[in-house]
Amino acid sequence: MGTSNLKIPSKNPSEGYTALPSRACCVLVEFLHGGTLKKYLYKNRKKKLPSKIVIQLALDLSRGLSYLHLEKIVHRDVKAENMLLDTDRTLKIDDFGVARVEAQNPQDNWYLMESPITENVMYTALVFAYGRFIVVIFLIQILALLKFLLLLSDSSLSNVMKKCWAGHPEKRPKMEEVVRLLEAIDTSKGGGMIPKDVAGSCICFRPIRGP
């Protein structure tokens, strides 16, 4: 398709569309109106997200990572800031800047425990990071980590998280197995991710204390 057929909105709405040279080289990407997952969680930090929404977000990411792993791609930077949402709240993976390569400045909070002594990029690292991702979705509404763990003791989603956090990498499930585990969770009963008598909060977005 020639670039002359592209309709690219102008920065000034009154000008309509911006014209491009007929032979311009363009990279087309989808615009995701929902912004980042972190922004969405922060916006809803005082609400009780329905379990159906939380599990769907986790399922969207697991399907995306499963596809990447089948294509031999390791993302290496799974976190809420790198997940985008469209108008239907479908989660899509973004920022492949360190995919398949070792990050020069890895963020320890998102890398698996054995990565400092490992040279090879392992798919189990992403499974571990995925478990941390599930925690972030939950923490948006939990007052403290202890209360978080108590509330999740019998949760189907927490069982998935625990599998992803297995201390031995070989015991962690592959992403396609994570997809199957999430698809098997019954969300028909509805409800929020925390009991009615527990106030919403967000310990992961609290301001960091200064010196």
Steps between C-alpha positions, in 0.01 A plus 500: 500500500635841407544762768267730312211278616584539867287731711720623782333748739667839524613642835253780433147346470381790284754404231354153447764253381872545445626445145801274440729457200385218272817297563551564872614207714255450786461266795135453596412412858169467677397789724376364833263745665501327838857599584723291724376239742674687783296810419180294494577337836587834658176652369302215657707475819201585723266254332459126526583368157270209410679167504396449138698809394808408703510146364441625146798735528716215629372274222568757228861530611550125534370446147732769367804360678410147393498614137835676541656191656375285214677745270816470715472858624574592862355839597718555811309801634154387611341773712184709512665798328569287192145372461251705295119482484267563209145638524368152587756462781690236305859488626785514250873466561722799422866605525722230354814706557681227696333198342738205450796695636640559845399839640793719597308631801247230590229595745548251783134513601403341173771240443515150634714416799760294314564751217819652656677162470359406162639600162230357275163669457245252634128481437446417866608856580190630327281251683640629830447862390145409398435389857613843618263655247206319662605643836492856365140458383403382847705755695304785346227423754674340797613697807806291584693205361409280799131565452549437130647155564226407748223601262655304216562179693215320324490700178525320167703788363737487796563134422611602152725765652658248739576262213671784312703580812638150548855520636628247247465631142423154364190483722348816355225444243542595137290793387264278300425313825438832676247582228317172562497556877351848462244389243379238750420760770127559545422873493122464461431574868632854464606704802812697574848375572478593870223462764247779554633579848853570374567856384670556168851635494818494302836434662679471167420860398568671833751787485855399586624663818783743457809533718 
